[in-house]
Amino acid sequence: MTAKRRRHIGSHLLLIAFSAVMLYPVVWWLGASLKTTAELSSPSLFPAVPQWSNFTEGWFAIPRFSFTQFYLNTFKLTLGVLLTTLVSTSLVAYAFARLDFPLRNFWFAIVLITLMLPSQVTLVPQYVLFHTFGWVNTYRPFYIPHALAGGVGGAFFIYLLVQFIRGIPRELDESAKMDGCTQFGIYWRIVLPLTKPALVTVFIYCFLWNWDDFFGQMIYINSVDKYTVQLALRMFIDTQSTSAWGQLLAMSLVSIVPAVVVFLSAQRYFVEGIATTGIKG
C-alpha cells in the first residue's frame, strides 16, 4: 500500500469518526423519542420496547388542539413571510444593482449598517410600534416588515442578491430595452430568472430562520389557536405537572422534518447560489 493511499484511507477514517461524533446527538434524540420517561435515564441509545405511541399521543397532547393546527399555522406564517421576502428583497436588490437614482450608494450603505444592529436594540421600539397599530396577536408583525424588505435577514438578503445581480451582464438589459422592454420587464423577464440560485439561497435561509424562530413568535402571538409548532412544544412543560418527555422529544423530532426536507431538496441550488455570489461579488 502506497503512502498516498494510506493517507487517503486515514483521512476518510478521521472524517467517519468526526461524523459519528456529530451524529450521536441526533441518534440519541431518535432513541429518546421512543422511550418512556423512566427509560430516559438509561445509558442505552434505544429502548427495549419502542414506544411508537409517543408520536400519536404527542400529536394530540395539547387539550382542545392537535399539532395539525399548529403546523398549519406555522406554514401559514412561514410561507407568507417567504413570499413577501422574495418579492421585496429582489425588487430592492434590482434597484440598487441596476437603477441610477440620487444617493444610491448612501442608501445602500444604510442598508448594510442595519446588518450590524443587534435585534435586542430594535425589539422594544418595534413592539411599541406594532402594539400601537394593533398588530399584536396577529401575523402582521411578521408579514409587513418582510413586505418592506425588512424583518429577519432582510438586509442580508438584499446584499446577497445585489452582489449576484451585479454579475449579470448589462448587455442583456440593453438588448431588452432595444426590444421595448420596460425596467419592470427587464427585472421580471431577464434578471429574475437568472438569479434563481441566489433566490433559492434566500428561500432556504428565510424558511429556516422563520421556521425555527421562537423568540419573535413568543412575543407577538398570544392565542393558542394562532400558536406555531415551536410555541406548542413549550406547552408540554406548561400544561402537564409530570411532563411526558418522550412525547415532547417525539414532537420536537417531527418539527424539524420540514426544514430538513427543504434544505435537502434545494441543497444543489443553495451551494450554487453561495458559490456564484462569492465569485461575482
Secondary structure, DSSP 8 states (H G I E B T S, - for coil): --HHHHHHHHHHHHHHHHHHHHHHHHHHHHHHTTS-TGGGGSSSSS-SS--THHHHHHHT-STT--HHHHHHHHHHHHHHHHHHHHHHHHHHHHHHHH---TTHHHHHHHHHHGGGS-HHHHHHHHHHHHHHHT-TTSSHHHHHHHHTT-STTHHHHHHHHHHHHHTS-THHHHHHHHTT--HHHIIIIIIHHHTHHHHHHHHHHHHHHHHS--HHHHHH---GGG--HHHHHHHHHHH-SS--HHHHHHHHHHHTHHHHHHHHHTHHHHHHHHHHHHHH-
